[in-house]
Each structure stands twice: as C-alpha cells, then as structure tokens.
C-alpha cells in the first residue's frame, strides 16, 4: 500500500498497521515551515547518532515552499546518512524501521526518506566456538550481517567480490546477503541459486536449517550438499575457489554453495604446516571417520559371526570378558551408544553451572558401575569409546556419523560382515549420486580429477596449489 500524501492519515495508518506497538516511535515536528514526522523503532537506532545526524541538521533547514522542495534540499545538501533509501509504501517503511532505519515523511508528499542510524546491541567479534585453529585468525562471524560483510571485504579487497543484499521471510523480513566472485562463479549457477531462494515461502528464517533445504537437491541425501562455516577466512577461501555464500542476519554462520565431501576433512591449519604433517593429519581424519562409523559394527559382527578372523589369544580374551555379560553383544553395544548420545545431548543442553554434573554422572555410570555390575564388558566399552572419540575429530559430520554408526551396528549385528558390506555399498552409492546444482558431491574422487588430488588425497606445497588456478567450475557438469 502506497504512502498517503496526508501526514495525519499516514501517521494514523502507521499506528493501525503496528497496532499502536509501544516500540514504534513517531516524532512530529516542523522544519522549513513544513509539518514532518520521523518514524523509528525503539532499541533499533542509536539515540546519539539520530540526534547528531538527523534531528539537528533537519530542524535547522530554512523555510521552503513545499514538501517537494524540502525533500530536494535534504537530498541535495544534507548527507545525514550514507544509506538513504526512498520509501514508497508501508511494507518498505516497516521493514526499514525494524532494521534500524529512521524514516522521514512530510505533509503533501507521497514518499519518505530513510536514513540508516542503526544502534541495536550486538555481540562483538569473537573466536569461533566450533572451528578453532592454532595458526589462523581468531575472528568469527557474529549475528549482525553487516559486520560479517565487512569481515569478508577486509580480506578480499577486490571489485570482483559482489555482495547482493535482499530479504526473505513473509513475517521476519530477514536480511540475507549473497556473496560471490563474479569472475569465478558460473552465471548459470548464480541464477539458479537466486531462483531457489526466491521460491521459498517461509514465514521466518531463524537458523540456517530453514534455508538450506531450498538450496539443496530435493532427493534423499545422507550428507548435506551445502556447507556452513563461522570463519570469514574459510569463507573467503571458498569464494576464491568459485563458490557462492549466503549470509543471514541473526545467524553467525555462512552457507557455502556447493560443498564437497572432502572439505569435511580439511582445516585452515592444514595450510600453515609442512605438507608432510598436513598429509598425516588429513589421513588421520579419514581413518577416524571410518573408525567412528564402522568399529562397533565390525566388532559385533566378528565376535558373533566370524570368530575365525581373530587369533586364539584375542579370542580367549573376548570370551572371558563376554561370558559374564547377561546381554548379547548387539544389545550391549546399542545400550552403550544410546547412553552416550543421551549424555552428550544432556551436556549440550544443560546450563553451564550444572553441566559439570553430567561428566561426573556419566563417568560413574558408564566408566565404573556398568563394567563392575557386568552389564557391559570392558572390550566393548573400549571399542565404543574409541568410535565415539574418533567421531569428534570431524565435528561437521557428527549428525551423519551418529546415525550411520547405529545403522552399521544393526546391520553387522544381524547379518554380520555381509550386512556391513551391503550397507556400505548403499551409503557409497548415495554419496556418489549426491550433487548440488550439477556439482558432484564426491569430486574430485568421483568423477576422478587428477588435478584435485593435490589438495584432497595429499596436501601439496602452497606454491604448487597457487599455480594451478583451481576452481570448482572444473567439476561442473
């Protein structure tokens, strides 16, 4: 609905739409002989900024003939704010004032002037909590989208970096920013990403999980084909490789499009160490991924169905440990893994002052009482603990590892190694079939690209990595 030319009717309509909300502030005054009103939202603007940059200059304007001459004078002679959108309707007016803008309207004119005077409280830039590193920067994204944009711009001072602001959500009108390097991202990819975002019909976007399904293929995929990061330096490296990113206001994570499976095993520290050590750490993560998923299942399958694969000494140790346990190995394993997931979830959700009680209780129940009571054997507890610990090495894949660990355990406990092999083929087929906007999720392993092995199977010297000019467009079908 367009703004009214009558100031009194505009103010009445603003009050009606807002329901006389207490935080919508309407300040009426006269400047240049014209009746005006400045609308803003309490708590979203800086009182000092709006006083110095808006009130004082605007109230000192000499007499003008009409509102059009007044607005022309303000636009041409007063700076007031670097961000000055024009407001034509009430939807835009409310979206701006709820984003920290002040909007000036006047008598006998059908539009308003917006001024960016944001002053809402925000968390300062801090070290990322989930992507810590040793040698890299200790800055992470915050909940304020413009702060996150500035962190990216500080690291990529090139006009090739494009940031496009828009908003989504019928009720929330959440600001989002699409970031990409215009000389590296295929135009077709950007058109498809923008189209996917525009097609969403969400009422509000409160976390990345609201938006990611619209950016991924609709088919069932075990792993996410879009990634997230809370580090601006990591995001910049993805942009240089030809990815696109979506920043969402109020969320300290960026969505990266597309994402490759091998990236879950890469960290920024890999490029700060010598190549031989980086290769060692990377292969350690690959091994930890397999151990986290398969170790409990393989243990149960071998002990229950394939004891001939063990030597006599190991066999006797396991027989001695398991003969006192009242439950089957499969039941024991499910019990221990379930208990761990309950304890982990309790540790995450509990308030920090009481969080220490979780570690004490879990240590007493699982580490001591369960073994001494005979409910759980020591070898099984050791195998489960090693699998759980290995899963913590790749935190980004923790949800998928947790579910697959249970799935493989059931397959191994019921069908033995044959069941594990069959489920492995199904998981591998799903991973290889996953793609996002035509980019295969398993590249450069499948389809195989020899050039990509320099930063996946191994980590070559930085000089060689810089000279290869790698972008993900090489994998685009």
One Martini backbone bead per residue (centre of mass of N, CA, C, O) as a GRO file, in nm:
protein
  477
    1UNK     BB    1   0.094   0.037   0.024
    2UNK     BB    2   0.079   0.354  -0.019
    3UNK     BB    3   0.159   0.651   0.068
    4UNK     BB    4   0.038   0.919   0.209
    5UNK     BB    5  -0.001   1.264   0.166
    6UNK     BB    6  -0.114   1.266   0.441
    7UNK     BB    7   0.017   1.286   0.750
    8UNK     BB    8  -0.218   1.196   0.936
    9UNK     BB    9  -0.288   0.935   0.774
   10UNK     BB   10  -0.011   0.804   0.795
   11UNK     BB   11  -0.001   0.786   1.103
   12UNK     BB   12  -0.261   0.622   1.134
   13UNK     BB   13  -0.166   0.378   0.961
   14UNK     BB   14   0.082   0.306   1.131
   15UNK     BB   15  -0.078   0.248   1.391
   16UNK     BB   16  -0.257   0.027   1.273
   17UNK     BB   17  -0.042  -0.175   1.173
   18UNK     BB   18   0.114  -0.180   1.466
   19UNK     BB   19  -0.095  -0.158   1.706
   20UNK     BB   20   0.041   0.049   1.891
   21UNK     BB   21   0.328   0.000   1.929
   22UNK     BB   22   0.568   0.091   2.163
   23UNK     BB   23   0.835   0.086   1.959
   24UNK     BB   24   0.686   0.294   1.783
   25UNK     BB   25   0.822   0.601   1.677
   26UNK     BB   26   0.657   0.933   1.663
   27UNK     BB   27   0.798   1.238   1.535
   28UNK     BB   28   0.679   1.556   1.547
   29UNK     BB   29   0.746   1.839   1.320
   30UNK     BB   30   0.898   2.157   1.221
   31UNK     BB   31   1.039   2.229   0.890
   32UNK     BB   32   1.049   2.480   0.671
   33UNK     BB   33   0.723   2.498   0.727
   34UNK     BB   34   0.695   2.177   0.761
   35UNK     BB   35   0.521   1.898   0.824
   36UNK     BB   36   0.663   1.631   1.021
   37UNK     BB   37   0.800   1.283   1.043
   38UNK     BB   38   0.972   1.052   1.265
   39UNK     BB   39   1.042   0.710   1.214
   40UNK     BB   40   1.098   0.455   1.468
   41UNK     BB   41   1.275   0.202   1.660
   42UNK     BB   42   1.309   0.098   1.959
   43UNK     BB   43   1.646  -0.023   1.994
   44UNK     BB   44   1.750   0.020   1.671
   45UNK     BB   45   1.869   0.298   1.753
   46UNK     BB   46   2.080   0.574   1.782
   47UNK     BB   47   2.051   0.844   1.976
   48UNK     BB   48   2.309   1.005   1.900
   49UNK     BB   49   2.295   0.980   1.592
   50UNK     BB   50   2.003   1.094   1.542
   51UNK     BB   51   2.067   1.371   1.667
   52UNK     BB   52   2.324   1.462   1.498
   53UNK     BB   53   2.228   1.361   1.189
   54UNK     BB   54   1.911   1.455   1.199
   55UNK     BB   55   1.779   1.663   1.389
   56UNK     BB   56   1.973   1.907   1.368
   57UNK     BB   57   1.979   1.949   1.054
   58UNK     BB   58   1.665   1.948   0.996
   59UNK     BB   59   1.576   2.185   1.203
   60UNK     BB   60   1.773   2.406   1.026
   61UNK     BB   61   1.587   2.456   0.799
   62UNK     BB   62   1.480   2.660   0.585
   63UNK     BB   63   1.236   2.788   0.428
   64UNK     BB   64   0.977   2.632   0.229
   65UNK     BB   65   0.736   2.584  -0.007
   66UNK     BB   66   0.756   2.260   0.001
   67UNK     BB   67   0.810   1.923   0.027
   68UNK     BB   68   0.975   1.887  -0.230
   69UNK     BB   69   1.186   2.106  -0.162
   70UNK     BB   70   1.274   1.977   0.105
   71UNK     BB   71   1.370   1.699  -0.007
   72UNK     BB   72   1.570   1.818  -0.208
   73UNK     BB   73   1.750   1.955   0.000
   74UNK     BB   74   1.825   1.702   0.160
   75UNK     BB   75   1.946   1.537  -0.082
   76UNK     BB   76   2.158   1.774  -0.183
   77UNK     BB   77   2.275   1.907   0.120
   78UNK     BB   78   2.237   1.642   0.295
   79UNK     BB   79   2.366   1.356   0.428
   80UNK     BB   80   2.319   1.204   0.730
   81UNK     BB   81   2.352   0.932   0.537
   82UNK     BB   82   2.475   0.661   0.352
   83UNK     BB   83   2.188   0.525   0.396
   84UNK     BB   84   1.922   0.626   0.143
   85UNK     BB   85   1.624   0.533   0.111
   86UNK     BB   86   1.321   0.502  -0.058
   87UNK     BB   87   0.977   0.548   0.042
   88UNK     BB   88   0.654   0.417  -0.090
   89UNK     BB   89   0.567   0.212   0.143
   90UNK     BB   90   0.474   0.034   0.428
   91UNK     BB   91   0.650  -0.216   0.403
   92UNK     BB   92   0.920  -0.066   0.378
   93UNK     BB   93   0.900   0.100   0.634
   94UNK     BB   94   0.894  -0.140   0.839
   95UNK     BB   95   1.151  -0.279   0.747
   96UNK     BB   96   1.341  -0.042   0.815
   97UNK     BB   97   1.272   0.019   1.118
   98UNK     BB   98   1.338  -0.292   1.193
   99UNK     BB   99   1.656  -0.229   1.085
  100UNK     BB  100   1.743   0.081   1.194
  101UNK     BB  101   1.568   0.298   1.069
  102UNK     BB  102   1.483   0.626   0.957
  103UNK     BB  103   1.170   0.794   0.873
  104UNK     BB  104   1.079   1.057   0.652
  105UNK     BB  105   0.784   1.253   0.665
  106UNK     BB  106   0.533   1.455   0.483
  107UNK     BB  107   0.342   1.695   0.371
  108UNK     BB  108   0.229   1.646   0.053
  109UNK     BB  109   0.375   1.347   0.023
  110UNK     BB  110   0.434   1.006  -0.129
  111UNK     BB  111   0.713   0.997   0.036
  112UNK     BB  112   1.021   0.876   0.183
  113UNK     BB  113   1.309   0.900   0.405
  114UNK     BB  114   1.592   0.707   0.462
  115UNK     BB  115   1.801   0.627   0.764
  116UNK     BB  116   2.103   0.496   0.874
  117UNK     BB  117   2.083   0.437   1.254
  118UNK     BB  118   2.210   0.207   1.385
  119UNK     BB  119   2.192   0.075   1.757
  120UNK     BB  120   2.200  -0.212   1.822
  121UNK     BB  121   2.273  -0.476   1.993
  122UNK     BB  122   2.591  -0.663   1.976
  123UNK     BB  123   2.807  -0.896   1.913
  124UNK     BB  124   3.121  -0.939   1.918
  125UNK     BB  125   3.410  -1.028   1.792
  126UNK     BB  126   3.494  -1.374   1.796
  127UNK     BB  127   3.583  -1.679   1.858
  128UNK     BB  128   3.527  -1.964   1.733
  129UNK     BB  129   3.366  -2.253   1.869
  130UNK     BB  130   3.378  -2.488   1.614
  131UNK     BB  131   3.659  -2.354   1.451
  132UNK     BB  132   3.935  -2.413   1.556
  133UNK     BB  133   4.276  -2.280   1.579
  134UNK     BB  134   4.629  -2.205   1.568
  135UNK     BB  135   4.736  -2.018   1.298
  136UNK     BB  136   4.494  -1.851   1.267
  137UNK     BB  137   4.240  -1.671   1.294
  138UNK     BB  138   4.020  -1.520   1.575
  139UNK     BB  139   3.763  -1.487   1.378
  140UNK     BB  140   3.409  -1.444   1.374
  141UNK     BB  141   3.100  -1.456   1.328
  142UNK     BB  142   2.802  -1.281   1.361
  143UNK     BB  143   2.464  -1.162   1.386
  144UNK     BB  144   2.569  -0.932   1.198
  145UNK     BB  145   2.569  -0.882   0.864
  146UNK     BB  146   2.754  -0.624   0.826
  147UNK     BB  147   2.993  -0.736   0.982
  148UNK     BB  148   3.039  -0.982   0.796
  149UNK     BB  149   3.089  -0.823   0.538
  150UNK     BB  150   3.343  -0.672   0.643
  151UNK     BB  151   3.519  -0.925   0.689
  152UNK     BB  152   3.532  -1.003   0.393
  153UNK     BB  153   3.637  -0.732   0.270
  154UNK     BB  154   3.909  -0.725   0.427
  155UNK     BB  155   4.013  -0.993   0.258
  156UNK     BB  156   3.855  -0.883  -0.021
  157UNK     BB  157   3.996  -0.619  -0.213
  158UNK     BB  158   3.769  -0.657  -0.458
  159UNK     BB  159   3.547  -0.597  -0.727
  160UNK     BB  160   3.473  -0.908  -0.771
  161UNK     BB  161   3.324  -0.875  -0.513
  162UNK     BB  162   2.990  -0.971  -0.441
  163UNK     BB  163   2.706  -0.802  -0.271
  164UNK     BB  164   2.366  -0.913  -0.216
  165UNK     BB  165   2.086  -0.756  -0.098
  166UNK     BB  166   1.813  -0.898   0.091
  167UNK     BB  167   1.489  -1.060   0.154
  168UNK     BB  168   1.321  -1.291   0.384
  169UNK     BB  169   1.017  -1.349   0.487
  170UNK     BB  170   0.700  -1.262   0.560
  171UNK     BB  171   0.759  -1.171   0.873
  172UNK     BB  172   1.077  -1.118   0.919
  173UNK     BB  173   1.255  -0.988   0.698
  174UNK     BB  174   1.529  -1.118   0.633
  175UNK     BB  175   1.850  -1.057   0.593
  176UNK     BB  176   2.044  -1.111   0.295
  177UNK     BB  177   2.367  -1.237   0.152
  178UNK     BB  178   2.518  -1.260  -0.162
  179UNK     BB  179   2.830  -1.422  -0.229
  180UNK     BB  180   3.075  -1.343  -0.495
  181UNK     BB  181   3.281  -1.415  -0.775
  182UNK     BB  182   3.229  -1.295  -1.091
  183UNK     BB  183   3.499  -1.446  -1.225
  184UNK     BB  184   3.420  -1.764  -1.098
  185UNK     BB  185   3.115  -1.778  -1.129
  186UNK     BB  186   2.865  -1.914  -1.273
  187UNK     BB  187   2.584  -1.771  -1.392
  188UNK     BB  188   2.395  -2.015  -1.370
  189UNK     BB  189   2.436  -2.063  -1.070
  190UNK     BB  190   2.330  -1.789  -0.965
  191UNK     BB  191   2.047  -1.811  -1.086
  192UNK     BB  192   1.966  -2.069  -0.926
  193UNK     BB  193   2.005  -1.962  -0.642
  194UNK     BB  194   1.809  -1.722  -0.659
  195UNK     BB  195   1.564  -1.893  -0.735
  196UNK     BB  196   1.559  -2.068  -0.477
  197UNK     BB  197   1.515  -1.832  -0.279
  198UNK     BB  198   1.253  -1.711  -0.413
  199UNK     BB  199   1.072  -1.983  -0.370
  200UNK     BB  200   1.040  -1.933  -0.090
  201UNK     BB  201   0.769  -1.957   0.189
  202UNK     BB  202   0.864  -1.829   0.442
  203UNK     BB  203   0.807  -1.660   0.747
  204UNK     BB  204   1.092  -1.755   0.875
  205UNK     BB  205   1.451  -1.699   0.965
  206UNK     BB  206   1.641  -1.864   1.237
  207UNK     BB  207   1.816  -2.062   1.054
  208UNK     BB  208   1.992  -2.247   0.827
  209UNK     BB  209   1.776  -2.485   0.813
  210UNK     BB  210   1.557  -2.316   0.658
  211UNK     BB  211   1.735  -2.270   0.379
  212UNK     BB  212   1.894  -2.526   0.275
  213UNK     BB  213   1.665  -2.696   0.131
  214UNK     BB  214   1.647  -2.479  -0.112
  215UNK     BB  215   1.973  -2.543  -0.193
  216UNK     BB  216   1.888  -2.838  -0.240
  217UNK     BB  217   1.823  -3.134  -0.323
  218UNK     BB  218   1.521  -3.323  -0.302
  219UNK     BB  219   1.669  -3.561  -0.247
  220UNK     BB  220   1.798  -3.820  -0.083
  221UNK     BB  221   2.055  -3.723   0.157
  222UNK     BB  222   2.288  -3.784   0.390
  223UNK     BB  223   2.445  -3.539   0.294
  224UNK     BB  224   2.534  -3.223   0.274
  225UNK     BB  225   2.562  -2.994  -0.015
  226UNK     BB  226   2.584  -2.784   0.206
  227UNK     BB  227   2.765  -2.547   0.387
  228UNK     BB  228   2.933  -2.437   0.690
  229UNK     BB  229   3.057  -2.123   0.844
  230UNK     BB  230   3.238  -1.912   1.108
  231UNK     BB  231   3.467  -1.826   0.897
  232UNK     BB  232   3.595  -1.580   0.695
  233UNK     BB  233   3.852  -1.721   0.579
  234UNK     BB  234   3.711  -1.973   0.472
  235UNK     BB  235   3.509  -1.830   0.289
  236UNK     BB  236   3.718  -1.693   0.105
  237UNK     BB  237   3.836  -1.957  -0.008
  238UNK     BB  238   3.568  -2.039  -0.146
  239UNK     BB  239   3.533  -1.795  -0.331
  240UNK     BB  240   3.800  -1.840  -0.488
  241UNK     BB  241   3.687  -2.135  -0.589
  242UNK     BB  242   3.372  -2.056  -0.687
  243UNK     BB  243   3.179  -1.988  -0.474
  244UNK     BB  244   2.892  -1.949  -0.277
  245UNK     BB  245   2.720  -1.722  -0.043
  246UNK     BB  246   2.512  -1.707   0.265
  247UNK     BB  247   2.391  -1.446   0.454
  248UNK     BB  248   2.235  -1.422   0.784
  249UNK     BB  249   2.053  -1.251   0.984
  250UNK     BB  250   2.126  -1.375   1.316
  251UNK     BB  251   2.367  -1.563   1.190
  252UNK     BB  252   2.699  -1.709   1.258
  253UNK     BB  253   2.659  -1.825   0.957
  254UNK     BB  254   2.764  -1.965   0.649
  255UNK     BB  255   2.657  -2.050   0.330
  256UNK     BB  256   2.784  -2.304   0.115
  257UNK     BB  257   2.812  -2.300  -0.254
  258UNK     BB  258   2.921  -2.570  -0.288
  259UNK     BB  259   2.985  -2.899  -0.147
  260UNK     BB  260   3.245  -3.110  -0.039
  261UNK     BB  261   3.338  -3.395   0.116
  262UNK     BB  262   3.652  -3.332   0.160
  263UNK     BB  263   3.613  -3.068   0.347
  264UNK     BB  264   3.571  -3.216   0.627
  265UNK     BB  265   3.910  -3.276   0.625
  266UNK     BB  266   3.954  -2.963   0.634
  267UNK     BB  267   4.182  -2.706   0.740
  268UNK     BB  268   4.356  -2.420   0.794
  269UNK     BB  269   4.610  -2.561   0.925
  270UNK     BB  270   4.709  -2.725   0.676
  271UNK     BB  271   4.844  -2.440   0.551
  272UNK     BB  272   5.066  -2.401   0.801
  273UNK     BB  273   5.202  -2.659   0.742
  274UNK     BB  274   5.364  -2.906   0.649
  275UNK     BB  275   5.283  -3.134   0.417
  276UNK     BB  276   5.344  -3.400   0.579
  277UNK     BB  277   5.162  -3.324   0.823
  278UNK     BB  278   4.898  -3.269   0.672
  279UNK     BB  279   4.871  -3.555   0.559
  280UNK     BB  280   4.858  -3.701   0.828
  281UNK     BB  281   4.604  -3.559   0.939
  282UNK     BB  282   4.412  -3.626   0.704
  283UNK     BB  283   4.434  -3.941   0.729
  284UNK     BB  284   4.339  -3.947   1.020
  285UNK     BB  285   4.049  -3.853   0.951
  286UNK     BB  286   3.970  -4.080   0.766
  287UNK     BB  287   4.007  -4.302   0.980
  288UNK     BB  288   3.810  -4.182   1.191
  289UNK     BB  289   3.557  -4.206   1.017
  290UNK     BB  290   3.558  -4.518   0.997
  291UNK     BB  291   3.570  -4.584   1.297
  292UNK     BB  292   3.311  -4.434   1.389
  293UNK     BB  293   3.119  -4.621   1.207
  294UNK     BB  294   3.251  -4.940   1.215
  295UNK     BB  295   3.369  -5.062   1.478
  296UNK     BB  296   3.118  -5.175   1.634
  297UNK     BB  297   3.019  -5.350   1.396
  298UNK     BB  298   3.271  -5.526   1.355
  299UNK     BB  299   3.286  -5.640   1.638
  300UNK     BB  300   3.008  -5.779   1.640
  301UNK     BB  301   3.044  -5.953   1.383
  302UNK     BB  302   3.299  -6.111   1.461
  303UNK     BB  303   3.204  -6.233   1.735
  304UNK     BB  304   2.927  -6.364   1.623
  305UNK     BB  305   3.027  -6.476   1.304
  306UNK     BB  306   3.377  -6.429   1.288
  307UNK     BB  307   3.605  -6.574   1.486
  308UNK     BB  308   3.827  -6.673   1.272
  309UNK     BB  309   3.966  -6.374   1.248
  310UNK     BB  310   4.087  -6.451   1.518
  311UNK     BB  311   4.299  -6.507   1.745
  312UNK     BB  312   4.330  -6.701   2.024
  313UNK     BB  313   4.395  -6.479   2.231
  314UNK     BB  314   4.168  -6.281   2.162
  315UNK     BB  315   3.938  -6.480   2.192
  316UNK     BB  316   3.976  -6.543   2.499
  317UNK     BB  317   3.940  -6.255   2.601
  318UNK     BB  318   3.648  -6.219   2.497
  319UNK     BB  319   3.521  -6.461   2.636
  320UNK     BB  320   3.588  -6.371   2.925
  321UNK     BB  321   3.437  -6.093   2.909
  322UNK     BB  322   3.141  -6.208   2.795
  323UNK     BB  323   3.038  -6.442   2.994
  324UNK     BB  324   2.910  -6.232   3.221
  325UNK     BB  325   2.720  -6.116   3.024
  326UNK     BB  326   2.363  -6.088   2.987
  327UNK     BB  327   2.411  -5.970   2.708
  328UNK     BB  328   2.435  -5.903   2.402
  329UNK     BB  329   2.640  -5.738   2.195
  330UNK     BB  330   2.425  -5.570   2.053
  331UNK     BB  331   2.284  -5.467   2.309
  332UNK     BB  332   2.528  -5.339   2.440
  333UNK     BB  333   2.596  -5.138   2.216
  334UNK     BB  334   2.326  -4.989   2.214
  335UNK     BB  335   2.337  -4.900   2.510
  336UNK     BB  336   2.600  -4.734   2.504
  337UNK     BB  337   2.531  -4.540   2.270
  338UNK     BB  338   2.274  -4.426   2.395
  339UNK     BB  339   2.404  -4.314   2.652
  340UNK     BB  340   2.593  -4.120   2.511
  341UNK     BB  341   2.377  -3.946   2.363
  342UNK     BB  342   2.237  -3.854   2.620
  343UNK     BB  343   2.485  -3.719   2.752
  344UNK     BB  344   2.552  -3.524   2.523
  345UNK     BB  345   2.280  -3.374   2.518
  346UNK     BB  346   2.293  -3.283   2.813
  347UNK     BB  347   2.560  -3.119   2.786
  348UNK     BB  348   2.443  -2.915   2.575
  349UNK     BB  349   2.161  -2.820   2.732
  350UNK     BB  350   2.282  -2.752   2.981
  351UNK     BB  351   2.373  -2.554   3.207
  352UNK     BB  352   2.683  -2.466   3.300
  353UNK     BB  353   2.666  -2.504   3.617
  354UNK     BB  354   2.549  -2.822   3.557
  355UNK     BB  355   2.743  -2.965   3.348
  356UNK     BB  356   2.947  -3.119   3.541
  357UNK     BB  357   2.749  -3.350   3.627
  358UNK     BB  358   2.762  -3.522   3.371
  359UNK     BB  359   3.057  -3.626   3.391
  360UNK     BB  360   3.022  -3.765   3.664
  361UNK     BB  361   2.786  -3.955   3.599
  362UNK     BB  362   2.906  -4.091   3.346
  363UNK     BB  363   3.159  -4.206   3.486
  364UNK     BB  364   3.004  -4.382   3.692
  365UNK     BB  365   2.815  -4.545   3.505
  366UNK     BB  366   3.005  -4.633   3.263
  367UNK     BB  367   3.306  -4.653   3.383
  368UNK     BB  368   3.209  -4.835   3.647
  369UNK     BB  369   2.926  -4.965   3.703
  370UNK     BB  370   2.880  -5.123   3.434
  371UNK     BB  371   3.131  -5.308   3.463
  372UNK     BB  372   3.098  -5.419   3.758
  373UNK     BB  373   2.801  -5.537   3.703
  374UNK     BB  374   2.818  -5.675   3.390
  375UNK     BB  375   2.664  -5.525   3.151
  376UNK     BB  376   2.961  -5.444   3.055
  377UNK     BB  377   3.230  -5.483   2.867
  378UNK     BB  378   3.546  -5.374   2.828
  379UNK     BB  379   3.593  -5.405   2.517
  380UNK     BB  380   3.329  -5.264   2.432
  381UNK     BB  381   3.386  -4.993   2.571
  382UNK     BB  382   3.645  -4.934   2.411
  383UNK     BB  383   3.530  -4.938   2.126
  384UNK     BB  384   3.314  -4.717   2.170
  385UNK     BB  385   3.504  -4.490   2.264
  386UNK     BB  386   3.674  -4.483   2.003
  387UNK     BB  387   3.441  -4.412   1.812
  388UNK     BB  388   3.349  -4.151   1.949
  389UNK     BB  389   3.623  -4.003   1.940
  390UNK     BB  390   3.652  -4.008   1.629
  391UNK     BB  391   3.395  -3.831   1.570
  392UNK     BB  392   3.526  -3.560   1.695
  393UNK     BB  393   3.722  -3.493   1.453
  394UNK     BB  394   3.434  -3.457   1.275
  395UNK     BB  395   3.195  -3.236   1.353
  396UNK     BB  396   3.037  -3.187   1.081
  397UNK     BB  397   2.958  -3.521   1.078
  398UNK     BB  398   2.807  -3.609   1.339
  399UNK     BB  399   2.511  -3.677   1.259
  400UNK     BB  400   2.581  -3.897   1.046
  401UNK     BB  401   2.759  -4.078   1.221
  402UNK     BB  402   2.551  -4.151   1.437
  403UNK     BB  403   2.347  -4.296   1.250
  404UNK     BB  404   2.545  -4.491   1.102
  405UNK     BB  405   2.641  -4.643   1.351
  406UNK     BB  406   2.369  -4.778   1.406
  407UNK     BB  407   2.323  -4.907   1.128
  408UNK     BB  408   2.582  -5.083   1.122
  409UNK     BB  409   2.527  -5.237   1.384
  410UNK     BB  410   2.268  -5.377   1.288
  411UNK     BB  411   2.390  -5.509   1.037
  412UNK     BB  412   2.619  -5.666   1.189
  413UNK     BB  413   2.436  -5.808   1.414
  414UNK     BB  414   2.251  -5.964   1.190
  415UNK     BB  415   2.460  -6.015   0.912
  416UNK     BB  416   2.732  -5.912   0.944
  417UNK     BB  417   2.963  -5.842   0.705
  418UNK     BB  418   2.751  -5.841   0.485
  419UNK     BB  419   2.581  -5.606   0.598
  420UNK     BB  420   2.806  -5.395   0.590
  421UNK     BB  421   2.861  -5.410   0.285
  422UNK     BB  422   2.576  -5.339   0.188
  423UNK     BB  423   2.555  -5.061   0.332
  424UNK     BB  424   2.808  -4.938   0.206
  425UNK     BB  425   2.700  -4.936  -0.084
  426UNK     BB  426   2.457  -4.754  -0.029
  427UNK     BB  427   2.612  -4.509   0.081
  428UNK     BB  428   2.802  -4.471  -0.162
  429UNK     BB  429   2.579  -4.427  -0.372
  430UNK     BB  430   2.458  -4.175  -0.239
  431UNK     BB  431   2.710  -3.997  -0.245
  432UNK     BB  432   2.769  -4.017  -0.558
  433UNK     BB  433   2.470  -3.898  -0.630
  434UNK     BB  434   2.541  -3.640  -0.511
  435UNK     BB  435   2.421  -3.299  -0.573
  436UNK     BB  436   2.477  -2.937  -0.663
  437UNK     BB  437   2.411  -2.780  -0.940
  438UNK     BB  438   2.606  -3.013  -1.086
  439UNK     BB  439   2.786  -3.081  -0.831
  440UNK     BB  440   2.979  -3.318  -0.720
  441UNK     BB  441   3.027  -3.432  -0.397
  442UNK     BB  442   3.295  -3.636  -0.462
  443UNK     BB  443   3.475  -3.440  -0.549
  444UNK     BB  444   3.765  -3.569  -0.714
  445UNK     BB  445   3.697  -3.883  -0.698
  446UNK     BB  446   3.380  -3.842  -0.807
  447UNK     BB  447   3.500  -3.759  -1.046
  448UNK     BB  448   3.809  -3.803  -1.154
  449UNK     BB  449   4.079  -3.565  -1.052
  450UNK     BB  450   4.407  -3.513  -1.054
  451UNK     BB  451   4.429  -3.213  -0.968
  452UNK     BB  452   4.260  -3.256  -0.689
  453UNK     BB  453   4.471  -3.436  -0.521
  454UNK     BB  454   4.656  -3.197  -0.402
  455UNK     BB  455   4.386  -3.136  -0.178
  456UNK     BB  456   4.309  -3.443  -0.064
  457UNK     BB  457   4.502  -3.689  -0.050
  458UNK     BB  458   4.681  -3.438  -0.035
  459UNK     BB  459   4.936  -3.170   0.044
  460UNK     BB  460   5.062  -2.948  -0.125
  461UNK     BB  461   5.235  -2.702  -0.207
  462UNK     BB  462   5.153  -2.376  -0.218
  463UNK     BB  463   5.282  -2.304  -0.489
  464UNK     BB  464   5.122  -2.525  -0.649
  465UNK     BB  465   4.835  -2.442  -0.567
  466UNK     BB  466   4.846  -2.148  -0.686
  467UNK     BB  467   4.919  -2.239  -0.996
  468UNK     BB  468   4.645  -2.406  -1.078
  469UNK     BB  469   4.367  -2.252  -1.069
  470UNK     BB  470   4.134  -2.341  -0.878
  471UNK     BB  471   3.796  -2.456  -0.945
  472UNK     BB  472   3.471  -2.591  -0.928
  473UNK     BB  473   3.404  -2.570  -1.238
  474UNK     BB  474   3.553  -2.836  -1.323
  475UNK     BB  475   3.291  -3.014  -1.203
  476UNK     BB  476   3.090  -2.913  -1.395
  477UNK     BB  477   2.810  -3.044  -1.590
   0.00000   0.00000   0.00000
